[in-house]
Amino acid sequence: MQQRSVVRVGASLIVASLALTACGSRSNNDNGGGSDSTKTAKIGVIAPLSGDLSALGLGIQHSVELAVKQANDSNAVPGWKFEVAAKDDEAKPEPGKNAATSLASDPDVIGVVGTLNTSVSQQVQPVLAPKNIVQVSPANTGPGLTQGANWQTAPKRPYPTYFRTCTTDAVQGPFAARYLYETAKITKVATIHDKKAYGQGLVGTFTDEFKKLGGQVVAAETINPDDSNFQAVISAVKPNAPQALYYGGEFPQAGPLSQQMKAAGLNIPLMGGDGIFDPKFIQLGGKTSEGDLATSVGAPTDKLPSAAKFVADYNAAGFKDAYGAYGGYSYDAANAIINALKVSLKDAKDVESARQATVDAMSKVSFDGVTGKVAFDQYGDTTSKVLTVYKVASGKWATVETKEFESK
């Protein structure tokens, strides 16, 4: 008796469950897909979310989050919803590799936006590539990432999964050299770099162009990535009487270097690449940073008509961190992936089976983005070569000139 009662109750529960499932299915069909039929694809972010460069990294993360939210709100790919999986690389190669390994092991990860640092990407690329996970960097400028170690003489794309929305040091270094020599009329410079891939590459391309123009590099020095006292290198540079110092590295060291060289009587402008283009460089350099220079990829985001909606939407979203120097490029990177997913996920049964199709679709992506036209060449590099020179004026970075770089 008791057993039959249990069976009846169980059968009733099963019938009720089936009825609910049927109702749910009808609801999903009526709405073009609901929670039961919607599949999930994750877009990873690998960036420094802690440490000295966290302001840039968090701006990257939030810009991707904004793009993903808007894609979900507009039902960009019917039957699919997107999630952001953010990982902290601490701006260091090994944590970056670990972050990539974690994302690559997740079957729902379809693409990754990142990294900030070229040296970190060198470790991330070989982890994501074997899993056919597309990577789009908003900030890497090392030419070798897309064109290999012999990019100057025999360019060869090492990873077909890697793309970027920013231009490279093959353009940024020469752009800075032309500004100093042709516009600022500076003919003698000293160079210093921090021995990392980004800094070394930037100084290399700057030096080649500056000499080609007719300028002199009167001293070429290096520092260690963890140095904080630069008296020795300043003493080596100062007797050569340079008119400017070109620095390859990032703002945590560039700010104190600027301050210490001015204090030692080397009263010349320090110029660097996008690695020093940050308000913290001015904070670290203090009043002596006045007149220092930087180049950065693209045009100033807040001055671009194409970026007005992004800026408004970002501010309206209430993120506590600014979008920073790479927000627009990160937003465009995420949307480049989403545009590819409109093709690759259309008839896909799961994420892993769509990864190669996503890589293939990325090469054909072309749209008007926040930073301008978003498209990629045969190496995965952006087709846009716009850069800007900035100068510290009254304690803030001020735009000097924005130009499209043209090879000579």
Beta strands, then each sheet from edge to edge (+ up, - down):
strand 1: 39-47
strand 2: 80-88
strand 3: 109-114
strand 4: 134-137
strand 5: 162-164
strand 6: 188-193
strand 7: 216-222
strand 8: 244-248
strand 9: 270-272
strand 10: 293-297
strand 11: 366-369
strand 12: 372-375
strand 13: 386-393
strand 14: 396-404
sheet 1: 2+ 1+ 3+ 4+ 5+
sheet 2: 7+ 6+ 8+ 9+ 10+ 13- 14+
sheet 3: 11+ 12-
end
